[in-house]
Amino acid sequence: MRIQGGLRTSSARFVAMVCAVCLVLQIASAQTGTITVQVDKPGAAISPTLFGLFFEDINFGADGGLYPERVKNRSFEFPDPLMGWKKIEGAGSGATLSVRDENPINANNSHYLRMKVEGSGPGVTNEGFRGIGVERGEAYTFSVYARMVEEAHREGDARRVEKGPVSLRIELQDASGRSLGRARLKGFTPQWKKYTAVIRPTATGLKAHLNLFAEGSGTLDLDMVSLFPKGTFNNRENGLRADLVQLLKEMKPRFLRFPGGCIVEGRYLDTRYQWETTIGDITDRHLIINRWNDEFKHKRTPDYFQSFGLGFYEYFQLCEDIGAQPLPILNCGMACQFNSKELAPLDELDTYIQDALDLIAFANDPVTTTWGSRRAALGHPAPFNLKMLGVGNEQWGQQYIDRYKIFAKILKEKHPEIALISAAGPDPDGERFDFAWAKLRELNADIIDEHYYRAPGWFLSNVNRYDNYSRTGPKVFAGEYAAQSVGIARPDNRNNWECALAEAAFMTGLERNSDVVLMSSYAPLLAHVDAWQWTPNLIWFDNLRSYGTPNYYVQKLFGTNQGTTILPVLLDGQAKNGQNNLFASAALDSRTGEVVLKVVNAAALPRDVRINLAGAGNIRRQGRAFVLASADLKAENSFEQPMKVAPVEQKLSVPSGDFAYTFAPSSLTVLRVGGKAK
Ligand code: AHR
């Protein structure tokens, strides 16, 4: 009986399945339609800054990530000054290690390590940022500030001055203790001085560590212990991690929002981001706790601090390197409203406003001025061409409006040329959001920053969100968004294809409305696989490797295929998007003369569509298609399969301005057709 029943059940299932397939096929053929690109009815210009980047030092994004210093707590300034460091047992019996603060390198960097040596040792090891990544044959500069301490002893009547240790032996070892490279420094004097040596590892190590041994007898002080790759992006000294910058550059981002994110606000005002403390000699940049250090109980990162090695000067250089406009976001006298909610009184905002004015001066003023000459002294006489500035991060409520008003009045008076970004709070709708929009509209704000960390379904059903936004008044910056597979700030969120596809569909809506939406950026950008607090993220990395998620490839396809003029698109004759899971936007690229059509087929079936380039006339017969697709909505990229979901370029034959194309199931396709005949 059970078997029969089983048979009945399975045959019924089969019939039902066949019927379902027939139904689906019928629906599929019924859905087959037309995409009309109204080439002869060009719309508004596409904002040149439409697709950009959001950077925040979260998930080891800066220290331990983009900023490639290999030594954690290099300056012994963590509250636990030996965090990241350990005495090597057995090395130098009787030798001592201590952290001191008399006569430091400077007041901002007030702690250093003292090694007192008798014979040989002691040894100390640094664990790096979840290990130290080094590549065989690459050059790494070891550097340290050191001084020997002369100690006077009285022996009988003679005065003996004891010299410091003879040398410092540096050894890089892999996780198993195998030596990967060595160096030795000597000639220390009683004054702080920087010493350097180059190490070329004999093998690659993902989780190596760095050992230091003082040799000889006496006392040696060490500070700013550093192991830094020579091969940074553009080979800059104190530069940035080359593979990560390369990934960013390849997206063709039009702007770079920095430094965040909640990092801007700080938990408390005294740990807010203060840009002026992040420029100049790195020994002088005062370290603070990273506000993500203990934000999430489920993801504590007690060793997360901000060294500001990647400071505002490096940020401006990065913008130039990747061709992005700078978009600094500054604190407006409000600490994080999810945390302390601390406020600077309205009559004490001067320091905050002055910070903004100084930053504009640092970026743009001629070299003959105080700030311009400061910039020139750092190595960049030419201005950085700052054109926009964010006032506060994800703020909300009357308290924000009150502060924004004061900022905007002064900044607009002094710098009408700078576009100001204001905040609409953490949600894309609701009371706080409506309040912010109403008030900021009254204040004639330039650009309002909207954030959406929502389910993939939200992105699909909000594709037409901006179709009915007012064309007058403030413009929009979709400043932080990412589809959350489980829920906001949930540690089990995944960077899967389902989320990326939903974001792609949403982005067609951004492009169609680029007269209102001037800018957009996915958030967060970077995450270390062993040290993250927040997921999903656009790019994942470890100490040596990195890969782009499916979401990254969506952003990249939009960024590298941004047109110059909106072309209206009709789906089966209608302007509304999303019917039958089809989403589209089109643009003219005036540089090449091509029509760039982006189509998301969010259905699980292929879609045969006729594409009509209305009014395009005779066009080139050869086009290109970039297809990003996966039948598996749960598909993700990884170190092992970094290109599992990645675009594939295909040649496209375009017999006329009216042609057939089959969109792959669950796909984002970019078609580039037409163009200037050669
Ligand atoms: O992107 C992560 C965080 O989300 C940002 O720091 C903050 O602005 C938002 O709440």
Boltz pocket constraint, residues with backbone or C-beta under 6 A from the ligand:
constraints:
  - pocket:
      binder: B
      contacts: [[A, 56], [A, 58], [A, 260], [A, 261], [A, 262], [A, 263], [A, 393], [A, 394], [A, 426], [A, 480], [A, 523], [A, 524], [A, 534]]
      max_distance: 6.0
